[in-house]
Amino acid sequence: MEFVIWLIITTLTIIPMLKLLPHFGIEKYWAAVCIVPIGALALIWWMAIKLQDMEKR
């Protein structure tokens, strides 16, 4: 049962990342990092840094 919950949460995280990452100039295949919970946090951090860079321009 825990695996099913993990799979649902992972899927619900990967799908939005697939749509958001290209807007930040990051390749879509990096969404696979969301399989690991720390990976999702790292991607959010990376996107925040890219957003700051985009706002400076």
N, C-alpha and C positions, 0 to 999 in steps of 0.2 A: 504494500500500500504506500509506503514512503517513497518508493521509486516512482510510482504514478504521480504523486504530488510533486516530486522534484522535476519530473518530465513536463508536467503542465506549466510549472513556474518557469522552467528553462525556455519552453516554447513561447510563452507569453513575454519573455524578455528578448528573445532573438528576433521575433517578427518586427517589433518597432525599431530595433537596432538596424535591421536590414534597410529600413526606409530612412533612418536618420543619418547613418554614417556617411553616405555619399554627399550630403549637404555640408558636411564638415571637411570634405576632401580626404576621407578615409575609405579605403577599399571595403566592399561589402563582406569579403571573406573574414574580416576581423570579428564579425558577429559571432563566429563559432567560439570565440573566447568566452562568451556568456555561459558556456556549459559549466564553467567553474565560477562559483559566486564571486570570488575575488576578481576574476576576469571582467565581470560586469561592472564592478566598481572602478576598475582600472580604465575601462572604456569611457565611463561617464566622466572620469577625471580628465582623460585625454580630450574628450569633446569640449569640456569646459575651457581647457587651455587653448584649443583651436578657436573657440568662440571669442576669447579675449584677444587673440591675434587678429581675428577678422574685424573686431570692433575698433582696433587701433588704426586700421587702414582707412 
